[in-house]
């Protein structure tokens, strides 16, 4: 007996989805291109879910702006069609008990040079696009929220041919619920400037195109809107982006993030690194990253039986599962942050056909418990 389970179709707007974070830095590579020009190399890195929409041949535009008044910026030019210079996978700790099957985060780096006239004003280089992962828990309408990636080059940085702080390590793909956290967000400064670390507000574009026109959408950009989840004392904000006990905090001197996350889910976090020279702020860079907090109990649940067959896996969303005999019970399918997308009572069957084509790409947990509570099956499936 074959039972077909379908989810109601949901109309979706085409978006460059599943962005998990970004960072942008600069390096001074020629202090004397001419008498009044300085050359910087810009490096922008975008982190996306392994099943996100960025491809290696995707090119992006970057806007260059000058600050004409305090926090008022004028568009100067656009660096068009910048291509990926490097694609890489973030390292995965295979011993992590919270790690889902076949998961991952990809990084895409865009590197280009710009020549800037020496100015008494700051410059900003920026890129905007939509959208973040729809599974993020601590911001409002995350799947419709874009990202604004920017770095400012101060007058002092221009005059002294400064290089911005550079992060030492890439962020972790997964962390575990209720487990001690120690994540290194430290940076190095080639000029030996004093570095200070803090949580800060990630940014989003106020323009709603998938790829906003840099000339039409200059800075300043908006802070993302954080959501105050029920049961979280004080709510989650950019100052406290992840619920924790001990509280999630960043050391202002070392850049080490510590604490123990208490809630499963995805949580976007902004970290600012400021460089001071003789008590004067010279440079600031921002890493915007989404931490995924996994359920450590999944590792123990998987000691239960797998289905006789779950095929194909990975899948485009359509797959079949088979039992060793005709069974009745309850089927549930949840995403990696624990949200149930299918829950249904099953009667007298040894085979099911599942349709997740209207769901987001990613990892799902398929569970079945028989009516007599004797047969228990659990398995992960990857939808691409």
C-alpha positions in Angstrom: 0.0 0.0 0.0 1.4 3.4 -1.0 0.4 6.7 0.6 1.3 10.0 -0.9 1.9 13.0 1.4 1.8 16.5 -0.2 2.3 19.9 1.3 0.1 22.7 -0.1 2.0 24.8 -2.7 3.3 28.1 -1.5 3.9 30.9 -4.0 7.5 32.1 -3.6 9.4 35.0 -5.1 12.7 34.1 -6.7 15.5 35.3 -4.4 19.2 34.7 -3.9 18.4 33.0 -0.6 20.1 31.2 2.3 22.8 33.9 3.1 24.3 33.1 6.5 26.7 36.0 6.8 29.5 38.1 5.4 32.6 40.2 6.1 34.5 42.9 4.2 38.1 44.0 4.8 40.7 46.1 3.0 44.5 46.1 2.4 46.5 49.1 1.3 48.7 47.9 -1.6 50.1 51.1 -3.1 50.3 54.3 -1.1 51.5 56.4 -4.1 49.7 55.4 -7.3 50.0 59.1 -8.1 50.5 62.2 -5.9 46.9 62.2 -4.7 45.8 58.5 -5.1 46.0 55.5 -2.8 45.2 52.0 -3.9 43.3 49.5 -1.7 42.5 45.9 -2.3 38.9 45.0 -1.1 38.0 41.5 0.0 34.3 40.7 0.5 33.3 37.2 1.7 29.7 35.9 1.7 28.8 32.8 3.6 25.8 30.7 2.4 24.1 27.5 3.2 25.5 24.6 1.2 22.3 24.5 -0.8 22.1 28.3 -1.2 21.7 30.1 -4.5 25.1 31.5 -5.2 27.1 29.9 -8.0 30.8 30.2 -8.8 30.1 32.3 -11.9 27.9 34.8 -10.0 29.1 38.4 -10.4 28.2 41.3 -8.1 28.4 45.1 -8.2 30.0 47.1 -5.4 29.3 50.7 -4.7 31.9 53.3 -3.7 30.7 56.3 -1.6 32.1 59.4 0.1 30.9 60.8 3.4 29.8 64.4 2.6 28.3 65.0 6.0 28.1 63.0 9.2 26.6 59.6 8.2 25.5 61.1 4.8 27.0 59.4 1.8 27.3 60.3 -1.8 27.7 57.7 -4.6 31.0 58.1 -6.5 31.1 55.0 -8.7 30.3 51.3 -9.1 32.7 48.4 -9.5 30.6 46.3 -11.9 30.5 42.5 -12.4 33.1 41.4 -9.8 33.5 37.6 -10.1 34.3 35.1 -7.4 38.0 34.8 -6.7 37.8 31.9 -4.3 35.1 29.4 -3.2 35.7 27.3 -0.1 33.8 25.1 2.4 34.0 26.0 6.1 35.7 23.3 8.1 33.4 20.8 9.7 34.3 19.1 13.0 33.1 15.6 12.2 33.1 14.7 15.9 30.4 17.3 16.6 27.4 15.3 17.9 25.0 18.0 16.7 26.2 17.9 13.1 23.4 17.0 10.6 24.1 14.7 7.7 25.6 16.2 4.6 25.4 19.8 5.8 27.8 22.6 5.2 28.5 26.3 4.7 30.2 27.7 1.7 32.2 30.9 1.4 32.5 33.0 -1.7 35.3 35.7 -1.8 35.3 38.7 -4.2 38.6 40.6 -4.4 39.2 43.8 -6.4 41.4 46.9 -6.3 40.2 50.5 -6.1 42.1 53.8 -6.5 40.9 56.5 -4.1 41.8 60.2 -4.2 43.2 61.2 -0.8 40.4 62.9 1.1 39.5 64.5 4.4 36.3 62.4 4.2 35.8 58.7 4.7 35.0 56.3 1.9 32.7 53.3 2.1 32.6 50.3 -0.1 29.4 48.3 0.0 27.4 45.5 -1.5 23.7 44.7 -0.9 21.6 41.6 -1.7 18.7 39.5 -0.6 18.0 37.2 1.2 19.1 35.6 4.5 18.2 32.1 5.5 14.4 31.8 6.1 15.2 29.6 9.1 16.8 32.3 11.3 15.1 32.5 14.6 16.1 35.8 16.2 15.0 38.3 13.5 11.7 39.2 11.9 10.9 37.7 8.5 14.4 36.5 7.9 13.7 35.0 4.5 12.7 38.5 3.3 15.6 40.3 5.0 18.6 41.2 2.9 22.2 41.8 3.9 24.3 45.0 3.6 28.1 44.4 3.6 30.3 47.4 4.0 33.7 48.7 5.1 34.7 52.3 5.8 38.1 53.7 4.9 38.9 56.7 7.2 41.0 59.7 6.2 43.7 58.5 8.6 43.7 55.1 6.9 44.1 56.8 3.5 47.0 59.0 4.7 48.9 56.2 6.5 48.1 53.4 3.9 46.4 51.4 6.6 45.3 47.8 6.3 42.1 46.9 8.2 42.0 44.1 10.9 41.9 40.7 9.4 40.0 37.8 11.1 42.2 34.9 12.2 39.8 32.0 11.9 36.6 31.2 10.0 33.4 30.7 12.2 32.1 27.2 13.1 29.4 25.6 11.1 27.5 24.1 14.1 27.5 24.5 17.8 25.6 22.4 20.4 22.7 23.3 22.6 23.6 23.4 26.3 27.3 22.8 25.6 30.1 25.2 26.5 30.9 27.5 23.6 34.3 29.0 22.8 34.5 30.6 19.4 37.5 32.6 18.2 36.5 35.8 16.4 39.8 37.5 17.0 41.7 39.4 14.4 45.2 40.6 13.6 46.3 44.1 12.8 49.4 44.5 10.6 50.2 48.0 12.0 49.9 46.7 15.6 46.9 48.9 16.4 44.9 48.2 19.6 41.9 46.0 18.8 38.6 46.1 20.6 35.7 43.6 20.1 31.9 43.9 20.6 28.6 42.6 19.4 27.0 45.0 16.9 23.9 45.2 14.8 24.0 43.4 11.4 22.8 45.5 8.5 20.2 45.1 5.8 19.4 47.2 2.7 16.4 49.5 2.7 16.0 48.6 -1.0 13.9 45.5 -1.7 15.5 44.3 -5.0 17.4 41.0 -4.9 20.5 42.9 -6.0 19.9 46.7 -5.3 21.5 49.2 -7.6 24.5 50.8 -5.6 23.8 54.2 -7.1 20.2 54.2 -6.1 20.7 52.7 -2.7 23.6 54.4 -0.9 24.4 54.1 2.9 23.5 54.4 5.7 21.9 51.0 5.9 19.3 49.8 8.3 19.8 47.6 11.4 18.0 44.2 11.0 14.9 43.9 13.2 15.3 41.4 16.0 12.5 39.3 17.3 11.8 38.9 21.0 10.9 35.2 21.4 8.5 34.1 24.0 10.1 32.8 27.2 13.4 34.6 26.6 14.0 37.1 29.5 14.7 40.5 28.0 14.4 39.2 24.4 17.1 38.7 21.8 18.8 41.8 20.4 22.1 42.5 18.7 23.7 42.9 22.2 22.3 39.5 23.2 21.7 37.6 19.9 21.6 34.1 21.4 19.9 32.9 24.5 22.5 31.3 26.8 23.2 30.0 30.3 25.9 31.1 31.0 25.0 34.1 28.8 26.6 34.3 25.3 29.2 37.1 25.5 32.3 38.3 23.6 35.5 39.3 25.4 36.3 42.9 24.3 40.1 42.2 24.4 40.5 38.7 23.0 37.4 38.4 20.7 36.5 35.0 22.1 32.8 34.3 22.3 31.8 32.1 25.3 28.6 30.8 27.0 26.3 27.9 26.4 23.4 28.3 24.0 20.1 27.1 25.4 17.8 27.1 22.4 18.0 25.1 19.1 17.9 27.2 16.0 19.7 29.7 13.8 20.8 33.0 15.2 22.4 35.9 13.3 25.2 37.7 15.2 27.2 40.8 14.4 30.8 41.2 15.7 32.6 44.5 15.3 36.4 44.8 15.5 37.7 48.4 16.0 41.4 49.4 15.5 42.7 52.3 17.7 46.0 54.1 17.2 46.9 56.6 19.9 43.3 56.5 21.1 42.0 57.4 17.7 39.7 55.0 15.8 41.4 54.1 12.6 39.4 51.2 11.2 36.4 49.0 11.9 35.4 45.7 10.3 32.2 43.7 10.8 31.6 40.0 10.6 27.9 39.1 10.3 27.4 35.4 10.8 24.5 33.0 11.6 25.2 30.4 14.3 23.3 27.2 14.0 22.6 25.6 17.4 22.0 21.9 17.0 20.2 19.4 19.2 22.7 17.0 20.8 19.9 14.5 21.5 19.7 13.7 17.8 22.9 11.8 18.1 21.3 9.4 20.6 18.0 9.3 18.7 19.8 8.0 15.7 20.6 4.8 17.6 17.0 3.7 16.7 16.3 1.9 13.5 16.6 3.4 10.1 13.8 2.8 7.6 14.2 -0.3 5.3 14.6 2.2 2.5 14.6 6.0 2.2 15.4 6.8 -1.5 16.7 9.0 -3.1 18.8 10.7 -0.5 19.8 13.5 -1.2 16.6 14.3 -3.1 15.0 17.2 -4.9 12.1 16.9 -2.4 10.4 13.7 -3.7 11.4 10.5 -2.0 9.9 7.2 -0.7 10.3 5.4 2.6 9.7 1.7 3.1 9.0 -0.2 6.4 9.8 -3.9 6.9 6.1 -4.7 7.4 2.7 -3.1 7.3 2.4 -0.6 10.1 0.2 2.1 11.6 1.6 5.0 13.6 2.6 8.7 13.4 5.0 10.3 10.9 6.7 13.6 11.6 9.2 15.5 9.5 11.1 18.5 10.9 13.8 20.8 9.7 17.2 21.1 11.4 16.0 23.7 13.9 13.1 21.5 15.0 10.2 23.0 13.2 7.7 20.3 12.1 6.8 20.6 8.4 4.7 17.4 8.2 2.9 15.5 10.9 0.4 12.8 10.1 -1.2 9.6 11.3 -0.5 6.7 9.0 -2.7 3.6 8.7 -1.8 0.1 7.5 1.1 0.8 5.1 4.6 -0.4 4.4 5.5 2.4 2.0 5.1 6.2 1.9 5.8 8.8 -0.8 6.9 12.2 0.5 6.8 15.6 -1.2 9.0 18.3 0.2 9.4 20.2 -3.0 7.7 23.3 -1.6 10.1 23.4 1.4 13.4 25.1 1.6 16.6 23.2 0.8 18.4 21.7 3.7 18.4 18.8 6.1 15.2 17.2 7.5 14.6 14.6 10.2 12.1 11.9 9.3 10.6 10.1 12.3 8.0 7.4 12.6 6.6 5.8 15.8 4.2 2.8 15.5 0.8 2.9 17.2 2.0 0.2 19.8 5.2 2.3 20.4 7.4 -0.7 19.6 8.7 0.2 16.2 10.7 3.5 16.0 12.4 4.8 13.0 14.5 8.0 12.4 16.6 9.1 9.5 17.9 12.3 8.0 17.2 13.4 4.4 18.9 16.1 2.5 16.7 18.3 0.1 18.7 20.2 -2.5 
